[in-house]
């Protein structure tokens, strides 16, 4: 659910920011926000076009959580106009792009541990791990959905 909310909020934000419903394709150009992902974007677009089902929503749903998290890196945040934090209108005061990127990365890594059936509550010695397993995004909200995740 979190991943879907995040990608939809980012998509809505950049559709408005770039005034472009097809921003993913159009930002996969040299010096564009998605320049580094251009080959993957073109491949996905071509697949959907050949199937006769291409649209922006299909493109949005095709990308991984890592792709959406990557938009918060320093480079992409800058190229994207330094506006992406606007998707969190009620974020805790003082949270910056690097803080959000680190927290999203921690959530992605934790989610991947679950998906790969790795232990999430115990460390290598099978003792309860109370530090490495808890991910908290206190105070972040996007599209009026409170986002405070306490896992494990």
N, C-alpha and C positions, 0 to 999 in steps of 0.2 A: 504494500500500500504506500509506504513512504517513497519508494522508488518511483512509482507512478505519479504521485503528487509532485515530486521534485521535477521530473521531466516535463510534466504538463505546465508547471509554473514557469520553468525556464523557456519552454516553447512559446507560451503566451507572452512572456516578457520580450523575447527577441523578435517575435512577429511584430509587436508594437514598436520596439526600439528601432528596428531596421525598416519599419513600414513595409513589410514584405512577408506574405504568407508562405513563401517558398524560401525563407532565409537559410535553411540548412544547405540547399543546393547552391544558392547564390553566395554564401560565405565560404564555400569550398574552392575559392579562387586564390591566386597568388596574393599574398598579404591580407587575405580574409581571415576571419575568426577561425574557420575550420580548414585552413590551408593544409595543415598537417594530417588531416583525416580525409583529404580529397579523394584518394583512390578508393577507399572503403565506401565513401558516400556515393561516388559514381557507380561502383559495383552494385550497391543496394538499389539505387535509382534505376539502373538498367534492368535489374531483375524484375522489379515491380512494373516497369514500363513494358517489358516484354510479355508479362503476364496480363497486361491491360488493367492493372489495379493500382497504379501509382497515385498517391496523394501524400500530402504532408503528414497526416496522422499515421500512415503506414511507416513513413520514414522515422518519425518520433519513436514509435514503438519498437523499431528495429535496433536501436542502439542500447548498449549495455549501461549499467549503473556507472561503470568506470568512465565511459564517454561523457556522461552528464557531470560527474565529479570533476573531470578534467577541465571543464569550462571555468572552474574556480581557481585554476593555477594563475600565477602572477601574469604570465604572458597573455593568456586568454581573457583574464579579467580586464587587463589594460586595453587589448584590442576590441573587446566588447563594450568599450566606453565607460568602464568602471561603474556600471549601473546594476549589475546582476544581484547585488545584495538587496535591491528593492523588492525581490520576491519574498523577503523576510521582513515585513513591515513592523513586526513587534519583536525583532531580535533584541537580545540583551544589549544594553548600551556598552559601547566600546568593542564589540566583536567586529573584527576586521576580516578582510578577504582571506588572509592566511589562516586565521582561526577557523573560519567556516570550512576552508579546504581541508585542514587537518581533521576536523570533526567528521566531515563527509568521508574522508579516507578511512578513518577508524570505523565508521559504520559499514562501509563497503567491505573492509577486511573482515569484520566480525560476521557480516552476512555471508561472505564467502566461506568462512570457517563452518558455519551452520550448513551451508549448501554442500560442502564436501564431507559432512559428517565427522568433523573434527571435534575434540572435546572443547567445550566453551566455558565450563565452570571449574575445571580442574587443571592444574599445571602438570608438568612432566612427572612429578613425584606423586601425582594423584591427590595432592592436597587442594583444598578449595582455593581457587584463585579469585580474590576479591578486588584486584586492581586491574588486571589485563582484560577482564571480560565485560566491564561495565562501560557503556557508552552513554553519555548524557549530552543532549543538545538543549539545555535549559534556556528558555526564553525565546527560542526561534519560533516564528510562526510564518507560514505562508498561505496565502489565500484564505486567511481567517481560520485555519486549522491549527490548533495548538500542537506544537511539536516538542515533546519532552519525552524522550525514549529512555527507559531504564531496562536494559537487557541483562539477563542472567542474575 
